[in-house]
C-alpha cells in the first residue's frame, strides 16, 4: 500500500524556520521523483520544490528560492523541506508528492501557518 505521510507543520512566526518531513512506503522510493506542493486558502495547489531520485538535481519555485531547501534520504525513504525566513505568503497546506514512472500520488498534507 502506497503511503506518503507528512509531518512537521505548525505555527511559526514570520522570519522563522520550519522543517517538513515526508515518510514514504509502498513503492520504490529510491527511483521516484519527489516534490513538495502547497495550497493556500482560495488558491490553486502550486509546486514548491522538486528533487531527483538521486538527490542530485533540485528545482524551486521563484517564490521560495534561497529560502527553502529540499532534500531526501533514500535509506530512510524520507524527503524534507527546510523552510527558512518564512512569511505570511508561505501559509498553506503542504503536500508531499511522489512520481514513479506513470504513477504519482499525494500525501494528506500538513498545515503551515505563519503568524505573529
Secondary structure as UniProt FT lines:
FT   STRAND          3..7
FT   STRAND          10..12
FT   TURN            14..15
FT   STRAND          18..25
FT   HELIX           29..31
FT   STRAND          33..39
FT   TURN            41..42
FT   STRAND          46..51
FT   TURN            53..54
FT   STRAND          58..60
FT   TURN            62..67
FT   STRAND          68..73
FT   TURN            74..77
FT   STRAND          78..83
FT   HELIX           88..90
FT   STRAND          92..100
FT   TURN            101..102
FT   STRAND          103..106
FT   STRAND          110..114
//
